[in-house]
Amino acid sequence: MEYKLIALDLDGTTASRNRISKQNIAAIKWALANDIKVIIATGRSIGAIRKVAKKLGIIEKQMPVVGFNGGIIYDFAKEKIIQQNAFTNEELITVFNIANEYRIQLWAYSVANDHLAYVNTNRGFMVKWMSIHTKRKRILVKNSNTLHDQAYKFVVSGKKENVLKFKAKILVKYEFNVFDSSYLMNQSLNLEISPKNSDKKDALEYVTKIYNIQPSEVIAMGDSSNDYEMLKWAGLGIAMGNAKNHIKDISDDVTAHYRRSGVAKAINKYFKK
C-alpha cells in the first residue's frame, strides 16, 4: 500500500510539550519533502500548535492542522479557520451548572477569543496548571447565565466519584465525546470533553477529502483515548510504545516510546524500505 498522508498526535506521540527529537523532526521533514502530507491532529489549541508546526516545516508546506480534538481545522499559511465545531452557548451554560453541582473544576476554551478561558473556580491544581501552560487569561464565571460565548473544549478535574457522576449526567443529556485528559498527572480524575461529531477522525475525514486521499492511504499515530477513533479509521493505525493497552489493542502496529523517537522509527519503517 502506498501511504499518502501521516496524521500525528502531538503530546506523548510526536512531542513532549514543545520538545521534539532531532530524529522526529528529520523524518517528518523528509516526508514533507517527498510529497507526503503530514497533518497534526491534537487536543491542543491553535495557539499551542503554532510553534511545533513551524518547527516541523508544516506551516512552510501549507498543511492544515487539527486542534481541540477535531474541534477546529486551521490553515496557518492563510491564518484562516477551515472548519470548526464548538459547544453552543446553551451547552456551555449547562456544563458549567453541572460542574458546579458536583464541585469539580472546569476550564472552557473560548471561541470568541483565542487568549481566553472560562473557569468556575480560581482554586485547584488544574486551573492553575492550565493557566500557566496555556498562557490564557482566565475569567471566573460566577453566574453562568452571563456567558455569551461558545467553547471549543472543556477540561474537568476533581475527585473521582464526583467527576464520574458529572460525566454520567452529561452523557445522559448530550452525545459529547469524553476522553481521559492528556494534560495532567496528579491524583484527581481529569477529562477532556468535545462536542458531538468533534473527533480527530471526523476532522481528518474532512482533510482527506480536500486532498482526494482515501482512509486506506492514511497512517495515523497516537497514544491516548482521544486517538482511538483516528487509529481505527486510518488504513494503518500505529500506537506508541507508551500508549495504554486499549489503544495498542486496536492498532495495526506498535512503534517505540515517544521518548525514543517512535514517530521517526515508524516513518522509516513504512516509507524508507
C-alpha positions as CSV (number, residue, x, y, z in Angstrom):
1,M,0.0,0.0,0.0
2,E,1.2,3.5,-0.9
3,Y,0.5,5.8,2.0
4,K,0.0,9.5,1.1
5,L,-0.8,11.1,4.5
6,I,0.5,10.8,8.0
7,A,-1.7,12.0,10.9
8,L,0.2,12.8,14.1
9,D,-0.9,13.4,17.6
10,L,1.5,15.7,19.5
11,D,1.8,15.2,23.2
12,G,3.0,11.7,24.1
13,T,3.4,10.9,20.4
14,T,5.5,13.4,18.5
15,A,6.4,15.8,21.2
16,S,6.8,16.4,24.9
17,R,5.4,19.9,25.4
18,N,7.3,21.7,22.5
19,R,10.4,19.4,22.7
20,I,10.8,17.2,19.6
21,S,13.7,14.9,19.0
22,K,16.0,15.6,16.1
23,Q,15.1,12.2,14.6
24,N,11.4,13.0,14.6
25,I,12.0,16.5,13.0
26,A,14.2,15.0,10.3
27,A,11.8,12.2,9.5
28,I,8.8,14.5,9.3
29,K,10.6,17.0,7.1
30,W,11.8,14.1,4.9
31,A,8.1,13.0,4.5
32,L,7.0,16.5,3.6
33,A,9.9,16.9,1.1
34,N,8.7,13.7,-0.6
35,D,5.2,14.9,-1.2
36,I,3.7,13.0,1.8
37,K,1.0,15.1,3.6
38,V,1.7,15.4,7.4
39,I,-1.3,16.6,9.5
40,I,-1.0,17.4,13.2
41,A,-4.1,16.1,15.0
42,T,-4.1,17.1,18.6
43,G,-6.2,18.2,21.6
44,R,-4.2,21.5,21.8
45,S,-5.5,24.9,20.9
46,I,-4.3,26.5,17.6
47,G,-2.0,28.9,19.6
48,A,-0.3,25.9,21.3
49,I,0.2,24.2,17.9
50,R,1.9,27.0,16.1
51,K,5.4,26.7,17.4
52,V,5.6,23.0,16.8
53,A,4.0,23.3,13.3
54,K,6.7,25.8,12.4
55,K,9.5,23.7,13.8
56,L,8.3,20.7,11.7
57,G,8.0,22.6,8.5
58,I,4.2,22.1,8.3
59,I,3.4,25.8,8.0
60,E,6.0,26.3,5.3
61,K,4.4,23.4,3.3
62,Q,0.9,25.0,3.9
63,M,-0.5,21.9,5.6
64,P,-3.7,22.4,7.7
65,V,-3.7,21.4,11.3
66,V,-6.4,19.8,13.5
67,G,-6.8,21.2,17.0
68,F,-9.1,20.7,20.0
69,N,-9.5,17.0,19.3
70,G,-11.1,17.8,15.9
71,G,-13.0,20.9,17.0
72,I,-11.1,23.1,14.6
73,I,-9.2,22.7,11.3
74,Y,-6.8,25.7,10.7
75,D,-4.6,27.0,7.9
76,F,-1.6,28.8,9.3
77,A,-0.5,30.0,5.9
78,K,-3.7,31.9,5.4
79,E,-4.4,32.4,9.1
80,K,-7.9,31.1,8.4
81,I,-10.3,28.6,10.0
82,I,-11.2,25.9,7.5
83,Q,-13.8,24.3,9.7
84,Q,-14.9,24.4,13.3
85,N,-17.3,22.6,15.6
86,A,-18.0,24.1,19.0
87,F,-20.3,23.8,22.0
88,T,-23.3,26.0,21.7
89,N,-23.9,28.7,24.3
90,E,-26.7,26.7,25.8
91,E,-24.4,23.7,26.2
92,L,-21.7,25.9,27.7
93,I,-24.0,27.2,30.4
94,T,-25.4,23.7,31.1
95,V,-22.0,22.2,31.6
96,F,-21.0,25.0,33.9
97,N,-24.1,24.4,36.0
98,I,-23.5,20.6,36.2
99,A,-19.8,21.1,37.1
100,N,-20.8,23.4,40.0
101,E,-23.4,20.9,41.1
102,Y,-20.7,18.2,41.6
103,R,-18.0,20.6,42.8
104,I,-15.4,19.9,40.1
105,Q,-13.0,22.3,38.4
106,L,-14.0,23.3,34.9
107,W,-11.9,25.0,32.2
108,A,-13.6,26.1,28.9
109,Y,-11.7,27.3,25.8
110,S,-13.3,30.4,24.4
111,V,-14.3,30.5,20.8
112,A,-14.6,34.3,20.6
113,N,-11.1,34.9,21.9
114,D,-8.1,32.6,21.5
115,H,-6.5,34.2,24.6
116,L,-9.3,33.5,27.0
117,A,-10.7,30.6,29.0
118,Y,-13.7,30.4,31.4
119,V,-13.4,28.8,34.8
120,N,-15.8,28.0,37.6
121,T,-13.2,28.4,40.3
122,N,-9.8,30.1,40.7
123,R,-8.7,27.4,43.2
124,G,-7.3,23.9,42.5
125,F,-4.3,22.4,40.8
126,M,-5.9,22.0,37.3
127,V,-7.0,25.6,36.9
128,K,-3.6,27.0,38.0
129,W,-1.7,24.4,35.8
130,M,-3.8,25.3,32.7
131,S,-3.3,29.0,33.2
132,I,0.5,28.5,33.3
133,H,0.8,26.1,30.4
134,T,-1.9,27.6,28.0
135,K,-0.9,31.2,28.8
136,R,-4.6,32.1,28.5
137,K,-6.3,34.7,30.7
138,R,-8.9,33.0,32.8
139,I,-12.3,34.6,33.6
140,L,-14.1,33.4,36.7
141,V,-17.8,32.8,35.9
142,K,-19.9,33.4,39.0
143,N,-23.2,33.3,37.1
144,S,-23.3,31.0,34.1
145,N,-26.2,32.9,32.6
146,T,-23.9,35.9,32.0
147,L,-21.9,33.7,29.5
148,H,-22.5,34.8,25.9
149,D,-19.7,32.8,24.2
150,Q,-19.2,29.3,22.9
151,A,-16.5,26.8,23.8
152,Y,-14.2,24.5,21.7
153,K,-13.4,22.1,24.6
154,F,-13.8,21.5,28.3
155,V,-11.2,20.2,30.7
156,V,-12.5,19.0,34.0
157,S,-10.8,17.8,37.2
158,G,-11.9,16.7,40.6
159,K,-12.4,13.8,43.0
160,K,-13.0,10.6,41.0
161,E,-16.5,9.9,42.3
162,N,-17.6,13.5,41.6
163,V,-16.1,13.5,38.1
164,L,-17.8,10.2,37.3
165,K,-21.2,11.5,38.4
166,F,-20.7,14.6,36.3
167,K,-19.7,12.5,33.3
168,A,-22.8,10.3,33.7
169,K,-25.1,13.2,33.9
170,I,-23.5,15.0,30.9
171,L,-23.8,11.8,28.7
172,V,-27.4,11.3,29.6
173,K,-28.2,14.8,28.3
174,Y,-25.7,15.1,25.4
175,E,-23.8,12.9,23.0
176,F,-20.5,14.5,23.8
177,N,-17.0,12.9,23.2
178,V,-15.3,12.3,26.6
179,F,-11.6,11.4,26.8
180,D,-9.1,10.8,29.5
181,S,-7.1,14.0,29.7
182,S,-3.6,14.1,28.3
183,Y,-2.8,17.3,30.3
184,L,-2.4,16.3,33.9
185,M,-0.7,13.8,36.0
186,N,-2.0,14.1,39.6
187,Q,-4.3,12.2,41.9
188,S,-7.5,13.8,40.5
189,L,-9.6,12.3,37.7
190,N,-9.1,14.6,34.6
191,L,-11.3,14.5,31.5
192,E,-11.4,16.4,28.2
193,I,-14.9,16.9,26.6
194,S,-15.5,17.7,23.0
195,P,-18.8,18.4,21.1
196,K,-20.8,15.7,19.3
197,N,-19.2,14.9,15.9
198,S,-16.0,16.6,17.1
199,D,-13.3,14.0,16.9
200,K,-9.8,13.7,15.3
201,K,-11.3,11.1,12.9
202,D,-14.1,13.4,11.7
203,A,-11.6,16.3,11.1
204,L,-9.2,14.0,9.2
205,E,-12.1,12.7,7.0
206,Y,-12.7,16.3,6.0
207,V,-9.0,17.0,5.3
208,T,-8.5,13.8,3.3
209,K,-11.4,14.7,1.1
210,I,-9.7,18.0,0.3
211,Y,-6.7,16.1,-1.0
212,N,-8.7,13.3,-2.5
213,I,-7.0,10.7,-0.3
214,Q,-8.7,7.5,0.9
215,P,-8.6,6.4,4.6
216,S,-6.7,3.3,3.4
217,E,-3.9,5.7,2.3
218,V,-3.5,7.2,5.8
219,I,-1.1,6.3,8.6
220,A,-2.1,7.7,12.0
221,M,0.0,7.6,15.2
222,G,-1.2,8.3,18.7
223,D,-1.1,7.2,22.3
224,S,-4.3,8.2,24.1
225,S,-8.1,7.8,24.3
226,N,-8.6,10.8,22.0
227,D,-6.6,9.0,19.3
228,Y,-8.8,5.8,19.5
229,E,-11.2,6.6,16.6
230,M,-8.5,8.1,14.4
231,L,-6.3,4.9,14.8
232,K,-9.2,2.6,14.0
233,W,-10.2,4.7,11.0
234,A,-6.8,5.0,9.3
235,G,-5.5,2.5,6.9
236,L,-2.6,1.9,9.3
237,G,-3.1,2.8,12.9
238,I,0.2,2.9,14.9
239,A,0.2,3.1,18.7
240,M,3.2,4.5,20.5
241,G,5.2,2.2,22.9
242,N,3.9,4.3,25.8
243,A,0.3,4.0,24.7
244,K,-2.3,2.4,27.0
245,N,-3.2,-1.2,26.3
246,H,-6.6,-0.5,24.9
247,I,-5.0,1.8,22.3
248,K,-2.4,-0.8,21.4
249,D,-5.1,-3.4,21.1
250,I,-7.0,-1.6,18.3
251,S,-3.9,-0.5,16.4
252,D,-2.3,-2.3,13.5
253,D,1.3,-1.8,14.8
254,V,3.1,-0.5,17.8
255,T,6.2,1.7,17.4
256,A,8.8,2.8,20.0
257,H,8.1,5.0,23.0
258,Y,7.7,8.7,22.1
259,R,10.9,9.5,24.1
260,R,12.7,7.1,21.7
261,S,11.6,8.8,18.5
262,G,8.8,6.3,17.8
263,V,7.4,8.6,15.1
264,A,10.7,8.6,13.2
265,K,11.1,4.8,13.5
266,A,7.6,4.3,12.1
267,I,8.2,6.7,9.1
268,N,11.5,4.9,8.4
269,K,9.8,1.5,8.6
270,Y,6.9,2.2,6.2
271,F,8.4,4.8,3.8
272,K,12.1,4.1,3.6
273,K,12.0,0.5,2.7
